[in-house]
Amino acid sequence: MFDKRLLAAAGAVLLMVFAAPPHARGEEEKKVLEVGRWYPSVESGINLTQSYYSTNWSGGDRGSIAWTFIANATLENQLDPKVNWLNTLKAAFGQTHQQEVDEDGDRRWDLPEKSTDQLSFETIARFTLGAFVDPFVAGYFETQFRDMSDPNDRPLSFNPLRFKESAGIARQFYKTENRELLSRVGFAVRQNSRRFFVAETGRETESETTSDGGLEWVTDQKMKLLSDRIAWTSKLTLNQPLFYSGQEDLDALRPDSLIAHGVDPDIADFPKTVDIDFENIFTNQISKLLSVNLYTRLVYDKYDNSVKPMPGLAGEPANPEALRMAVRKSGQFKQTLTVGVTYRFL
């Protein structure tokens, strides 16, 4: 199953490069950035859906309120002829409120549930020396506004925190007013910081940190489709960890003890499996303010390396529940579709 996902992701990149229209690969005029000038781009919007039903409404319908906020921004500068600096920010948050009917038949609003949550920032410095490939260094940060993974529904803000530093070589296949394709390969080091509650009740928390490093391939693509009516932005990341800070702790856990706690006995092999992250954003700007946004994300992360294994006595896992939640043998898929007010500031 893993090989199929890897081949599918690699095929997606090849499709971006070779299946693009001919004018996207050379006939369209190349975009040249003015040295020292900032090129900002900001798109932000909110979508709201609301319904309400009186107490005596028949049919079993329930009222709801669903809202989603999104913001995507880039800031680029050709600092000098040999240094390009690109920054990208993505933010999204949404909640759903649902009406519930109690035993007396009265309707009340339940607590809101999170429907989407993302906050990420990436900065890339690329040394444009005029060769076939460009050296680069990059930094990446990702978190979420509210972590609701606690089984007792206790939220944590900005948890976990994920940092990544990478360096290697990059290739700008093309860059025009309507199309861009940048691919880079290098070595990446990741650090994770996660807070968790120390007891089933109360608010006391502790923090744990993990790190890993390995090879990484990232491809960023932007393209306008259907006579430039739809903007398509995608990002494909393949990461092959070569080391993991919690590997010795995982190796120390006994297979029979893991099975007894419902944890896969081969979990020690999972942290060094290739991670795949494939993001796509489709935007159709119907009018100056009204737009349709489709966001999809496919993640294959067999073991969440931000979860630190804690061996107990005689090879027993001290945090079996966290280990179970960290293992995901199949891919994770997320899709959000919003129709609402979106404004492009720049």
Long-range contacts (C-beta under 8 A, 24 or more apart in sequence): 1-329, 1-330, 2-273, 2-274, 2-300, 2-302, 5-276, 5-298, 5-300, 5-331, 6-238, 6-274, 6-276, 9-236, 9-238, 9-276, 9-278, 10-238, 12-234, 12-236, 12-278, 13-183, 13-219, 13-236, 16-181, 16-219, 16-221, 16-223, 16-234, 17-173, 17-181, 17-183, 20-179, 20-181, 20-223, 24-174, 24-176, 24-178, 24-179, 24-223, 25-173, 25-174, 26-174, 28-174, 28-176, 28-177, 28-178, 28-179, 29-176, 29-177, 30-174, 30-175, 30-176, 31-175, 31-176, 31-177, 33-76, 33-77, 33-78, 33-84, 34-78, 35-78, 35-79, 35-80, 35-81, 36-77, 36-78, 36-79, 36-80, 37-77, 37-78, 38-75, 38-76, 38-77, 39-74, 39-75, 39-76, 39-77, 40-73, 40-74, 40-75, 40-346, 41-73, 41-74, 41-75, 41-344, 41-346, 42-71, 42-72, 42-73, 42-344, 42-345, 42-346, 43-70, 43-71, 43-72, 43-73, 43-283, 43-342, 43-343, 43-344, 43-345, 44-69, 44-70, 44-71, 44-72, 44-342, 44-343, 44-345, 45-69, 45-70, 45-71, 45-291, 45-293, 45-338, 45-340, 45-341, 45-342, 45-343, 46-70, 46-340, 46-341, 47-94, 47-293, 47-338, 47-339, 47-340, 47-341, 48-340, 52-99, 53-99, 53-107, 54-107, 55-105, 55-106, 55-107, 62-98, 62-99, 62-100, 62-101, 62-107, 63-98, 63-99, 63-107, 63-109, 64-96, 64-97, 64-98, 64-99, 65-96, 65-97, 66-94, 66-95, 66-96, 66-97, 66-115, 67-94, 67-95, 68-92, 68-93, 68-94, 68-115, 68-116, 68-336, 68-338, 68-340, 69-93, 69-94, 70-293, 70-295, 70-338, 70-342, 72-233, 72-281, 78-128, 81-128, 82-127, 82-128, 82-129, 83-125, 83-126, 83-127, 83-128, 84-125, 84-126, 84-127, 84-128, 84-134, 85-123, 85-124, 85-125, 85-126, 86-123, 86-124, 86-126, 87-121, 87-122, 87-123, 87-124, 88-120, 88-121, 88-122, 88-123, 89-120, 89-121, 90-118, 90-119, 90-120, 90-121, 91-118, 91-119, 91-120, 92-116, 92-117, 92-118, 92-119, 92-295, 92-336, 93-117, 93-118, 93-145, 94-336, 114-146, 114-148, 115-336, 116-334, 116-336, 117-144, 117-145, 117-146, 118-142, 118-144, 119-143, 119-144, 119-145, 119-158, 124-170, 124-184, 126-170, 126-172, 132-171, 133-169, 133-170, 133-171, 134-169, 134-170, 134-171, 134-172, 135-167, 135-168, 135-169, 135-170, 136-167, 136-168, 136-169, 136-170, 136-184, 136-186, 137-165, 137-166, 137-167, 138-164, 138-165, 138-166, 138-167, 138-184, 139-163, 139-164, 139-165, 139-166, 140-164, 140-165, 140-166, 149-325, 150-196, 150-197, 151-321, 152-197, 152-200, 152-201, 154-197, 154-203, 156-195, 156-205, 159-194, 159-195, 160-192, 160-193, 160-194, 160-195, 160-306, 161-192, 161-193, 161-194, 162-190, 162-191, 162-192, 162-306, 163-190, 163-191, 163-192, 164-188, 164-189, 164-190, 164-191, 165-189, 166-216, 166-218, 168-216, 178-223, 178-224, 178-228, 179-222, 179-223, 179-224, 180-220, 180-221, 180-222, 180-223, 181-219, 181-220, 181-221, 181-222, 182-219, 182-220, 182-221, 183-217, 183-218, 183-219, 183-220, 184-217, 184-218, 184-219, 185-215, 185-216, 185-217, 186-215, 186-216, 187-213, 187-214, 187-215, 187-216, 188-213, 188-214, 188-215, 188-216, 188-239, 189-213, 190-239, 190-305, 192-305, 192-306, 193-306, 194-306, 194-307, 194-308, 196-322, 208-308, 209-308, 210-244, 210-245, 210-246, 210-305, 210-306, 210-307, 210-308, 211-244, 211-245, 212-241, 212-243, 212-244, 212-245, 212-271, 212-305, 213-241, 213-242, 213-243, 214-239, 214-240, 214-241, 214-242, 214-243, 214-272, 215-239, 215-240, 215-242, 216-240, 229-284, 229-285, 230-282, 230-283, 230-284, 231-281, 231-282, 231-283, 231-284, 231-285, 232-280, 232-281, 232-282, 233-280, 233-281, 233-283, 234-278, 234-279, 234-280, 234-281, 235-277, 235-278, 235-279, 236-276, 236-277, 236-278, 236-279, 237-275, 237-276, 237-277, 237-278, 238-274, 238-275, 238-276, 239-274, 239-275, 239-277, 240-272, 240-274, 240-275, 241-271, 241-272, 241-273, 241-275, 241-305, 242-272, 244-271, 244-272, 244-305, 246-271, 246-305, 246-308, 246-309, 247-271, 247-272, 249-308, 249-309, 249-310, 249-311, 250-309, 252-311, 252-315, 253-309, 253-311, 253-315, 253-316, 253-317, 254-314, 254-315, 254-316, 257-314, 257-315, 257-316, 257-317, 258-317, 258-320, 258-323, 261-317, 261-320, 261-323, 261-324, 262-320, 262-324, 263-317, 263-320, 263-323, 263-324, 263-327, 264-327, 264-329, 267-303, 267-323, 267-327, 270-302, 270-303, 270-327, 271-302, 271-303, 271-305, 273-302, 273-303, 274-300, 275-299, 275-300, 275-301, 275-302, 276-300, 276-301, 276-331, 277-301, 283-342, 285-342, 285-344, 288-343, 289-341, 289-342, 289-343, 290-339, 290-340, 290-341, 290-342, 291-339, 291-340, 291-341, 291-342, 292-337, 292-338, 292-339, 293-336, 293-337, 293-338, 293-339, 293-342, 294-335, 294-336, 294-337, 295-334, 295-335, 295-336, 295-337, 295-338, 296-333, 296-334, 296-335, 297-333, 297-334, 297-335, 298-331, 298-332, 298-333, 299-331, 299-332, 299-333, 299-334, 300-330, 300-331, 300-332, 301-328, 301-332, 302-327, 302-328, 302-329, 303-327, 303-328, 304-328
